[in-house]
Amino acid sequence: MASVTSTAGKPTDGPASEFLTFRLGAESYGIEILKVQEIRGYETPTAIANAPSFIKGVINLRGVIVPILDLRIKFRLSEARYDEFTVVIILNVAGRVVGVVVDSVSDVLTLASDAIRPTPEFASATFDTKYITGLGTVDDQMIILLDIEKLMTGADMALVDGAVH
């Protein structure tokens, strides 16, 4: 566990980054903590006609209309279940406020740069790893680190104007 430090301690082997970790099914994911605005309990959003299946709808967050995306559906994981542990992580990416539905939020971790491994390359074009920045390991558990900004600004998301790219 030498590669994980608390926010008070600083690793001596390179710069560290903080990640909010969350669960989607059996897997753990992490996103840069600086992109996170807040964490809220799940509330059923207002559906939008003709939206892609992973866009659940919108909510009114203190006067701001926020699109809500279900990452389990986006990543083609098993059927999404909404229960008392389901939460929405409100993100601020590319100047937009967006919410993502996840199964549960785990922790905030500080990972030293040497605890983050590069994303493995796959020969198949059907498996896209461009939204994964690396793989972190904590106590023999693998955490998939997402480039949430790249994911949210991707052309298939239709959340940000093309001019932003």
C-alpha positions as CSV (number, residue, x, y, z in Angstrom):
1,M,0.0,0.0,0.0
2,A,3.0,2.3,-0.3
3,S,1.7,3.8,-3.5
4,V,-1.5,5.2,-1.8
5,T,-1.1,8.1,0.5
6,S,-3.6,10.1,2.5
7,T,-4.2,13.7,1.5
8,A,-2.0,14.8,4.4
9,G,1.1,12.7,3.4
10,K,3.0,13.3,0.2
11,P,4.6,10.4,-1.7
12,T,8.3,10.7,-2.3
13,D,8.3,8.9,-5.7
14,G,6.6,11.4,-8.0
15,P,3.6,13.6,-8.3
16,A,0.3,12.3,-7.0
17,S,-3.3,12.7,-8.2
18,E,-6.6,12.5,-6.4
19,F,-9.4,10.4,-7.8
20,L,-13.0,9.8,-6.7
21,T,-13.6,6.1,-7.0
22,F,-17.0,4.5,-7.7
23,R,-18.5,1.2,-8.7
24,L,-20.2,0.0,-11.8
25,G,-21.1,-3.6,-11.3
26,A,-18.1,-5.5,-10.1
27,E,-15.6,-3.0,-11.4
28,S,-14.1,0.1,-9.7
29,Y,-13.5,3.3,-11.6
30,G,-11.8,6.6,-10.8
31,I,-12.2,10.1,-12.1
32,E,-10.1,13.2,-11.3
33,I,-11.5,14.8,-8.1
34,L,-11.1,18.3,-9.6
35,K,-13.9,17.5,-12.2
36,V,-16.4,16.6,-9.4
37,Q,-18.8,19.3,-8.3
38,E,-21.0,17.3,-5.9
39,I,-22.4,13.9,-5.2
40,R,-26.2,13.5,-5.0
41,G,-28.7,10.6,-4.3
42,Y,-30.4,9.3,-7.4
43,E,-33.6,10.9,-8.4
44,T,-35.5,10.0,-11.5
45,P,-34.7,12.5,-14.2
46,T,-37.2,14.0,-16.7
47,A,-36.9,12.0,-19.9
48,I,-36.0,13.7,-23.2
49,A,-37.6,12.4,-26.4
50,N,-35.2,10.8,-28.9
51,A,-32.2,10.9,-26.6
52,P,-29.7,8.1,-26.7
53,S,-30.5,5.3,-24.2
54,F,-27.6,6.2,-21.9
55,I,-29.0,9.7,-21.5
56,K,-31.6,9.2,-18.8
57,G,-32.9,12.7,-19.0
58,V,-32.4,16.0,-17.1
59,I,-32.7,17.4,-13.6
60,N,-33.1,20.9,-12.3
61,L,-30.1,21.5,-10.0
62,R,-30.6,24.9,-8.3
63,G,-31.8,26.5,-11.5
64,V,-29.4,24.7,-13.8
65,I,-30.7,22.1,-16.2
66,V,-28.3,19.1,-16.0
67,P,-28.2,16.2,-18.4
68,I,-28.0,12.8,-16.6
69,L,-26.1,9.9,-18.2
70,D,-26.0,6.3,-17.0
71,L,-22.4,5.1,-17.4
72,R,-23.5,1.4,-17.0
73,I,-25.6,1.8,-20.1
74,K,-22.9,3.8,-21.9
75,F,-20.2,1.2,-21.2
76,R,-22.7,-1.6,-22.2
77,L,-22.5,-3.3,-18.8
78,S,-25.2,-5.4,-17.3
79,E,-28.7,-4.0,-16.8
80,A,-28.8,-0.9,-14.6
81,R,-30.5,-1.3,-11.2
82,Y,-31.4,1.8,-9.2
83,D,-31.4,1.3,-5.4
84,E,-30.5,3.2,-2.2
85,F,-26.8,3.1,-3.1
86,T,-27.2,4.5,-6.6
87,V,-25.8,8.0,-6.8
88,V,-25.3,10.8,-9.3
89,I,-21.9,12.4,-9.6
90,I,-22.3,16.0,-10.7
91,L,-19.3,16.9,-12.9
92,N,-18.0,20.1,-14.4
93,V,-16.4,19.3,-17.7
94,A,-15.6,21.5,-20.7
95,G,-17.6,24.3,-19.1
96,R,-20.7,22.2,-18.8
97,V,-22.4,20.6,-15.8
98,V,-23.3,17.0,-16.4
99,G,-24.4,14.2,-14.0
100,V,-23.4,10.6,-14.3
101,V,-25.3,7.7,-12.6
102,V,-23.1,5.1,-10.9
103,D,-23.8,2.2,-8.6
104,S,-22.1,3.7,-5.6
105,V,-19.2,6.0,-4.6
106,S,-16.4,4.3,-2.8
107,D,-13.6,6.7,-1.7
108,V,-11.3,9.5,-2.6
109,L,-7.8,8.1,-3.2
110,T,-4.5,9.7,-3.8
111,L,-2.4,7.7,-6.2
112,A,1.3,8.3,-6.7
113,S,2.3,8.3,-10.4
114,D,4.1,5.0,-10.0
115,A,0.8,3.4,-8.8
116,I,-0.8,4.1,-12.2
117,R,-0.1,1.8,-15.1
118,P,-0.7,2.6,-18.7
119,T,-3.8,1.3,-20.4
120,P,-3.1,-2.0,-22.2
121,E,-3.4,-1.9,-26.0
122,F,-5.9,-4.1,-27.7
123,A,-5.7,-5.1,-31.3
124,S,-9.5,-5.1,-31.8
125,A,-11.1,-1.8,-32.9
126,T,-14.3,-2.9,-31.2
127,F,-12.8,-2.3,-27.8
128,D,-12.2,1.4,-27.3
129,T,-9.8,2.4,-24.6
130,K,-9.4,6.1,-25.5
131,Y,-11.4,7.2,-22.5
132,I,-9.1,5.3,-20.1
133,T,-6.1,7.1,-18.8
134,G,-4.6,4.2,-16.9
135,L,-5.1,1.5,-14.3
136,G,-4.4,2.1,-10.6
137,T,-3.8,-0.6,-8.1
138,V,-4.8,-0.4,-4.4
139,D,-4.4,-3.4,-2.2
140,D,-4.5,-5.8,-5.1
141,Q,-7.7,-4.1,-6.5
142,M,-7.6,-2.7,-10.0
143,I,-9.2,0.8,-10.5
144,I,-9.9,1.9,-14.1
145,L,-9.0,5.6,-14.3
146,L,-11.3,7.4,-16.8
147,D,-10.6,10.6,-18.7
148,I,-14.0,11.9,-17.9
149,E,-13.5,15.1,-19.9
150,K,-12.6,13.1,-23.1
151,L,-15.6,10.8,-22.5
152,M,-18.1,13.6,-22.0
153,T,-16.9,15.7,-25.0
154,G,-16.8,12.7,-27.4
155,A,-18.8,13.1,-30.6
156,D,-21.1,10.2,-29.6
157,M,-22.2,12.0,-26.4
158,A,-23.7,15.0,-28.2
159,L,-23.3,17.1,-25.0
160,V,-20.7,19.7,-26.1
161,D,-20.7,21.6,-29.4
162,G,-18.2,20.5,-32.0
163,A,-16.5,23.9,-31.8
164,V,-15.2,23.1,-28.3
165,H,-13.0,20.3,-29.6
